[in-house]
Amino acid sequence: MAPEMPSRDMPFAPESLDPRRRRLLFRARHRGTKEADLMIGAFTERNIAGFSAAELDELEAVLEYPDVDLADWLSGRRPIPPECRSPMLDRMAVECAASGAGLPEGLRRP
């Protein structure tokens, strides 16, 4: 069973996550390039607490792709190749295409 999602009023507390979710969050935030850290890390932070076990498996698979490819796919510079598409990667692409993706909510422009 997934832990409760943090409310928007409370700061996100990674220590409240189970070990697998903390490990995946760390991997998502520390990709190697700042662009990927921001896009993938922010997406993961917003959603990790509510992911099912199957979604965690999908996230792990996405995190195996190289930063260069993920950054290009998520920013829309290149389309996601059909053989790499997954519901998780498609969801990430949609969220990362939004204005201000990767920025904390307080810094986003409406």
N, C-alpha and C positions, 0 to 999 in steps of 0.2 A: 504494500500500500504506500502510495506517495505521500510525503509530508505535506502539510498545509502550505499553500502559497503565501508568501509574505504579503502583507497589505502594502498599499502604496504609501501609507503614512509612516511605516516602520522601515529602517534601513535594512538592506539585505544582509543576512548573517550566514555566510557559508558554513560556519561551524555547526549550524543546525541541520546540515545535510548529512546523509549517510556517506560512508567512505567512497563508494563508487561515484556518486554525484559530485563530491568534492574533487576527486581525481579528474573527472571529465571537465569540470569547471576550470580547474587549473590548466589543463591541456588547451582548453578553448581560449583562455586569456593569455597564454604564453606560447604563441604560435611561432614567433621568430620575426615577423614583420608587424610594425605598428598597425598598418591598415587591417591585416587579418585579425590581430589581437582585438581591435575595436569592434569590427563587425561580428566576428564569431563569438568573442567573449561577451559582448553585450546581449546578443541573441540568447546565448546559453544562460547567462545570469537571469534574464527575464523569464525563462521557461523551464529551467532544469528541475525545479521543485515539483512541477506538475507532470513531468514526463513519465510515461509507463515504462516497464522493463523493455518492451519492444522498441519504444522510442529511444531509450538509452542505447540499445544495440545499434539503431540507425545512426545516432549521433556519433558513436564510436567509429562506425564505418566512414562517416563523412570526415572525421578528424584525421583519418589516414591519408587523405588526399594532400598533395603538396600545397603550400601556402600560395604559390604563384597561381595555380589553377583555381583554388577556392576564391582568392581575391578577385580574379578576373570574372569568374562565374557570378559571384555574389554582387559585384559592382555593375554587372551587365556589359562589361567590355567584351566578353565572349559568351556565347550560349553554352549551357550545360550540355555536354555530349549525351546522347540518348543512353549509352551504356553506363553512364555515371548517375543518371537521374534516380532520385528516390523521393518519397514523400517528405523526408526530413530536409533534404537539400533544396527541394522546391519551396518548402516553408521558409527556410533561411533566406532564399533568394527574394521572396516576396517581402519579408520584413526588412531585409538589408536595402531594398530598393526605395524604401520610404525616406522622406526628407529627414536628415539628421540622424540616420541610422548609425549606431555606434556611440552616439553622444548620450550622456546622462539626460534624463527627462527634463531637468531644470535648464539645460543649455539648448534644447531643441527649439526651433522656431515653429510657430503654428502654421 
